[in-house]
Amino acid sequence: MRGERMSLYAQVIVDVPTMQTNKPYTYLVPSELEEQIQAGMRCVVPFGKGSRKIQGFVLDVSNQKPDEDFEIKKIISLMDFVPVLNEEALQLADWMANYTFSFKISCLQTMLPNVMRAGYEKSIRLLDENVEPEIKKLFDQNNLLAFDDKMDAKIRRKIYGLRKKDKVEIVYHVNDRARVKETEFIKSKITAENISAFLNAQRKTATKKKRMLEKLLDLGNDSVERIKFQKQNSFTSNDVKQAENSGWLSLVSKETYRNPSENATTESSSPRKLTAEQNVCVTRINQAIEQEESDVFLLQGVTGSGKTEVYLQTIAHALKLSKKALMLVPEISLTPQMVRRVKGRFGPKVAMLHSALSDGERFDEWRRIERGEAQVVVGARSAVFAPLDRIGIIIMDEEHETSYKQDEMPRYNAREVAIWRGKHHHCPVVLGSATPSLESRARGQKSVYQRLLLTKRINGRPMPHVELVDMREALKSAPSPDFSAELLTKIKEHLKRDEQVVLMLNRRGYSSFVMCRECGFVLKCPNCDISLTLHMDTHSMKCHYCGHEESIPRICPSCRSNKIRYYGTGTQKVEEQLHELLPNARVLRMDVDTTRRKGAHERLLERFGRHEADILLGTQMIAKGLDFPDVTLVGVLNADTALGLPDFRSSEKTFQLLTQVSGRAGRADKNGEVVIQTFNKEHYAIQFACTQEYERFYAYEMQLRHRLGYPPYYFTIKITASYDNEADACRKMYEIRRELSQVLSKSAKILGPTPKAIMRVNNRYYYQIVIEYKKEPRLEEYLQDLLVRSQTDEPKGLKLIIDRDPISFM
C-alpha cells in the first residue's frame, strides 16, 4: 500500500495595509507548486473572511502541519521564479523588525532593490535552444517568454526544470521607466566560402556594398554592437538593414548593463606607500579579515591623514582572499570622488548604489552584485543591504554622519546593520572618521570597538591655520552683510596667487525669511509652523517641509506696509555679493538647487578640479570628502547656525562640521588657511574646532552629557504621535505616559509629553515623549505591543512613531 503523500506548508508574512503583524500565517502549498516554492519568494495568498488576494513573503517551507484545528488556505500563486531574498536577508529582517520597532513586511521590502518593490513585469529568456519543441515555440524571436503567476502549471514545471539546468533565466522589466536595456548586435553570415559569390553578384560601382561584405568577413564568429559597427565604418542604419535583407548578417538583441560611470573620468591608481601609522592600521584590519573575526574598528584619523588609502589596501587584501567588500559613504555628495578613487584601484569589479542613479542603473548595478559580477560595492545608506555574499570587510566612511539614519519605517541606522552583517559574515567592520560620534568614541574607550589612530597628515603638512572673526565687531566695518573685511582680504590674497577658495554657508535658499519692519510680521507656511524661504531662481516663497509655494509679497499682509524685507542669508544671495565684491572671480555655487539634475554634483566638482572656477561656494555638501590640491583657503560664513537649535547634539554637529570643512584646506604641498566667521567666538565647540582638538572636545562634551543624562550615558527612545487635531495628539501621548510609568523603573526618565519644535507640519500636530534609560527589561515588550495596538487608531487619523536612538529630540 502506497504511503500517503506528505503535504507542504509555508509560513508567510502578509502585507495587510490596514492591520500589519509580525506573525507569519500558515498556508498549504498546492501540489503543482511544491517543486518550485522556496523561502524568500513572494506569493499571492487569500486573507481574511473575504479571502481577498494579497501579497506575502515565504519565510519557511516544511511538512509540519500546525496543531490548530482550522481550515488552512492554499497559496494561490508564486510571484517569483527564484527567491528574491536569501537566508541572510530573512534573518536580517527578523532582527530589524525587533530592533527598530517596525513591521517585518516593511523590513522585507527594504531588503529589496527599488525595482523589486515597484510594479514590474518578468520574462523568461531562453539561453539554450536545445529544448523540446513544445517549449521552444512558446518563446518569441528574441527568445523571451512573458512570465506571470497565471502561467499553466505544467509549463511552469517544465520551465522550472530548465532553470535548474541553467537553460533559462529570469529578466525583470521595471515598468516603462526602467526596462532591461537591450542592445542590437550584428552577427555576420559572411564566410571565406561564400564571400566570392556575394561579391560577384554586385555591380562594379557598388563599392559600399563590397566594403560591407569585407567588414562582415573580418568579424568572423564575433558579434559587434550595431551602433559601434556603423560609426567605425561610416555605414548608415539603412545600409545595415539592406545587408540583413540580403542575408549577409543577422541582428540580435542582447541584454546589456547601463553604466552609471560611463562618462566619468577614472584614472587607474596603484597602492601608495603607507606611513608607519597607516601600516599599523592595515596590518590589524588584515589580520581580522584573514582570521574571519567580526571586530569593529574605529579608525580615527585627522583630515588628510590617509584613511581612504587604508580602506583601499584592506579591500585589496579581502579580494586577494577571494572575499568581497562593502563600502558606505554618508551621502551622495561624497560619492563621486570616492567612487572615482575606488574604481581607479579596482576597475570593473566596483558597483555603486546611491540615490543619484536612475531606476534602471540601480537595477543593473544590483543585478551585477547579485550575480557575483561585482566584488566591491560603494554606496550610501541603503547600500548596506547590497546582496553580496562572502563579505570580507565592511567600511563605513564618516561614520558620524546623521544621514546614515533612516527617518521612516524601518528607522534603522546603517552602522548597526553593518555590524550585524559583519557578525553574520565573520568579517571586520571599519568605522572611519576624523570626528567620530560620541557614541562610537565612547565604545572605543570601553574597548567595545578597537581604536586605530592616524594622528598626522599623509604628506607631513601641518594642519591649516585657523583664524576666528568675531562678527559682532566685524559687522561694524564689513564690506557686505556676509563678508568681514578679514575674510575678503584673505580671499583676494589667495586668488592673486592663483589658488582656489572654498566658502561654506550652512543655509539653503536665497534668504531665510521675509519680515515686515513696520509690524514684525513674518511670512509663514499656512500648513506648518515654519517661516517660508525665499527662492530667487523661481521667484517664490517655499516651505521646505510640506512643499507649499506662493509668490513673494511686496506689501505686508498684516499691516499693508511696503517695508517688508528679506532677512537671513542663502547661497544665491552670497553669490550675488561675491560678484559685486570680486567681479573678476569665477564662482561655482553648489547647493540643493544647483545639484538637482542627475550628475550635476560630479560635473560641478570636475569643473572646479579643472580650475574653471576660483571659488566654490556651497552648503554642508562641500564640507566633507573633497580633495583639491590648490584649495588653500576655506571660509565659513556662519559657524553658528546649529548652535541655536534646541538639540542636545548641536555642539557636536557644529564641531564636526567646522573640523571637516577646515580639513579641505592645504591638503597637498601648499599651506592652508581657514577663516571662521562667528557670533559665538567663545563657544567651546568653535574653540576646539579651531585647534582641531577632538579629544579635548570629546572630554568636555562628555562631562556635559553625563551631567544632563544624555547619550551615550543613557539609551533613548522617542515616541511621537501626530493627528490633525492637536488635542487628540496630546491626549494620546498622556495616555502613553501613564502606561510607561507602570512599565519603567524609577531610574528611567520620561521627558514630556511636549509639542515638537515644529509642532505643525502639513496640518498635522506632533507631540512627543523621550525615554532615557539604562536597563529596562519590560520596555521592549511594551513598545512592541504599543506598535501593534497603535494600528487600531490609524483609521481615525492618529499615527504613532517609535524611534530607537533618535538623531535629534527636535
GIVEN-V890579 format. One record per backbone hydrogen bond with DSSP energy under -0.5 kcal/mol. CO is the residue of the C=O (numbers start at 1). NH is the residue of the N-H. If there is no record, write none. Layout:
# GIVEN-V890579
CO;NH + CO;NH
This chain:
# GIVEN-V890579
8;29 + 9;62 + 10;12 + 10;27 + 11;59 + 11;60 + 12;14 + 12;25 + 13;57 + 14;16 + 15;17 + 25;12 + 27;10 + 28;30 + 28;75 + 30;33 + 30;34 + 31;34 + 33;36 + 33;37 + 38;41 + 40;84 + 40;85 + 41;58 + 42;79 + 42;80 + 43;56 + 44;76 + 44;77 + 45;54 + 47;52 + 48;51 + 52;47 + 54;45 + 55;15 + 56;43 + 57;13 + 57;59 + 58;40 + 60;11 + 62;9 + 63;65 + 68;70 + 71;73 + 73;28 + 74;46 + 77;44 + 86;90 + 87;91 + 88;92 + 89;93 + 90;94 + 91;95 + 92;96 + 93;97 + 94;98 + 95;99 + 96;100 + 97;102 + 98;101 + 103;106 + 103;107 + 104;108 + 105;109 + 106;110 + 107;111 + 108;112 + 109;112 + 113;116 + 113;117 + 114;117 + 114;118 + 121;173 + 122;147 + 123;125 + 123;171 + 124;145 + 125;127 + 125;169 + 129;131 + 132;135 + 132;136 + 133;137 + 135;138 + 136;139 + 140;143 + 143;126 + 144;140 + 145;124 + 147;122 + 148;151 + 152;156 + 153;157 + 154;158 + 155;159 + 156;160 + 157;161 + 158;162 + 159;163 + 160;164 + 161;165 + 162;167 + 162;168 + 163;166 + 167;127 + 167;128 + 169;125 + 171;123 + 172;174 + 173;121 + 173;175 + 174;178 + 178;174 + 181;256 + 183;254 + 184;226 + 185;252 + 186;188 + 186;224 + 187;250 + 191;195 + 194;198 + 195;199 + 196;200 + 197;201 + 199;202 + 203;206 + 205;207 + 206;210 + 207;211 + 208;212 + 209;213 + 210;214 + 211;215 + 212;216 + 213;217 + 214;218 + 215;219 + 216;220 + 217;220 + 219;222 + 222;188 + 224;186 + 225;229 + 226;230 + 227;231 + 228;232 + 229;233 + 230;234 + 230;235 + 231;234 + 236;240 + 237;241 + 238;242 + 239;243 + 240;244 + 241;245 + 242;246 + 243;248 + 243;249 + 244;247 + 248;189 + 250;187 + 250;252 + 252;185 + 254;183 + 258;260 + 259;262 + 261;264 + 264;266 + 275;279 + 276;280 + 277;281 + 278;282 + 279;283 + 280;284 + 281;285 + 282;286 + 283;287 + 284;288 + 285;289 + 286;290 + 287;291 + 288;293 + 289;292 + 293;295 + 295;297 + 295;429 + 296;450 + 297;299 + 297;431 + 298;300 + 298;452 + 299;301 + 299;433 + 300;454 + 302;305 + 304;458 + 306;310 + 307;311 + 308;312 + 309;313 + 310;314 + 311;315 + 312;316 + 313;317 + 314;318 + 315;319 + 316;320 + 317;321 + 318;321 + 318;323 + 319;322 + 324;392 + 324;393 + 325;377 + 326;395 + 327;379 + 328;397 + 331;334 + 331;335 + 332;335 + 332;336 + 334;338 + 335;339 + 336;340 + 337;341 + 338;342 + 339;343 + 340;344 + 341;345 + 342;346 + 343;347 + 344;269 + 346;349 + 347;350 + 349;375 + 349;376 + 351;378 + 353;380 + 354;357 + 358;362 + 359;363 + 360;364 + 361;365 + 362;366 + 363;367 + 364;368 + 365;369 + 366;370 + 367;371 + 368;373 + 368;374 + 369;372 + 375;325 + 376;351 + 377;327 + 378;353 + 379;329 + 380;383 + 381;384 + 382;385 + 383;386 + 386;388 + 390;324 + 392;428 + 393;326 + 394;430 + 395;328 + 396;399 + 396;432 + 398;401 + 401;404 + 402;405 + 404;406 + 404;414 + 410;412 + 412;406 + 412;414 + 413;416 + 413;417 + 414;418 + 415;419 + 416;420 + 417;421 + 418;422 + 419;423 + 420;424 + 421;425 + 422;426 + 422;427 + 428;394 + 429;297 + 429;431 + 430;396 + 430;432 + 431;299 + 432;398 + 432;399 + 433;301 + 437;441 + 438;442 + 439;443 + 440;444 + 441;445 + 442;446 + 443;448 + 443;449 + 444;447 + 449;451 + 450;298 + 452;300 + 454;302 + 457;460 + 465;674 + 467;676 + 468;470 + 469;471 + 469;678 + 470;473 + 470;474 + 471;475 + 473;476 + 474;477 + 480;483 + 483;480 + 484;488 + 485;489 + 486;490 + 487;491 + 488;492 + 489;493 + 490;494 + 491;495 + 492;496 + 493;497 + 494;499 + 495;498 + 500;632 + 500;633 + 501;616 + 502;635 + 503;618 + 504;637 + 504;638 + 505;507 + 509;571 + 509;572 + 510;570 + 511;534 + 513;567 + 514;523 + 515;517 + 515;565 + 516;520 + 521;516 + 522;524 + 523;532 + 527;763 + 528;530 + 530;525 + 533;542 + 534;510 + 534;511 + 534;536 + 535;539 + 535;540 + 539;552 + 540;535 + 541;550 + 542;533 + 542;544 + 543;547 + 548;543 + 550;541 + 556;560 + 561;556 + 562;564 + 563;517 + 563;565 + 565;515 + 567;513 + 570;574 + 571;575 + 572;576 + 573;577 + 574;578 + 575;579 + 576;580 + 577;581 + 578;582 + 582;585 + 585;587 + 586;614 + 586;615 + 588;617 + 589;591 + 590;619 + 591;595 + 593;596 + 597;600 + 599;603 + 600;604 + 601;605 + 602;606 + 603;607 + 604;608 + 605;609 + 606;610 + 607;612 + 608;611 + 614;501 + 615;588 + 615;617 + 616;503 + 617;590 + 618;505 + 619;622 + 620;623 + 628;631 + 630;500 + 630;632 + 631;666 + 632;673 + 633;502 + 634;675 + 635;504 + 635;637 + 636;677 + 638;641 + 640;643 + 640;644 + 641;644 + 642;645 + 645;647 + 647;650 + 649;653 + 650;654 + 651;655 + 652;656 + 653;657 + 654;658 + 655;659 + 656;660 + 657;661 + 658;662 + 659;663 + 661;664 + 662;665 + 672;465 + 673;634 + 674;467 + 675;636 + 675;677 + 676;469 + 677;639 + 678;471 + 680;683 + 683;687 + 684;688 + 685;689 + 686;690 + 687;691 + 688;693 + 689;692 + 692;694 + 693;697 + 694;698 + 695;699 + 696;700 + 697;701 + 698;702 + 699;703 + 700;704 + 701;705 + 702;706 + 703;707 + 704;708 + 705;709 + 705;710 + 710;713 + 715;773 + 716;805 + 717;771 + 718;803 + 719;769 + 720;801 + 721;767 + 722;799 + 723;765 + 725;729 + 726;730 + 727;731 + 728;732 + 729;733 + 730;734 + 731;735 + 732;736 + 733;737 + 734;738 + 735;739 + 736;740 + 737;741 + 738;742 + 739;742 + 739;743 + 740;743 + 740;744 + 745;748 + 749;751 + 749;772 + 750;752 + 751;770 + 754;768 + 757;759 + 759;761 + 759;766 + 760;529 + 761;764 + 764;761 + 765;723 + 766;756 + 767;721 + 768;753 + 768;754 + 769;719 + 770;751 + 770;772 + 771;717 + 772;749 + 773;715 + 776;779 + 776;780 + 778;782 + 779;783 + 780;784 + 781;785 + 782;786 + 783;787 + 784;788 + 785;789 + 786;790 + 788;791 + 789;792 + 790;793 + 790;794 + 791;794 + 791;795 + 793;796 + 793;798 + 794;797 + 799;722 + 801;720 + 801;803 + 802;804 + 803;718 + 803;806 + 810;757 + 810;758
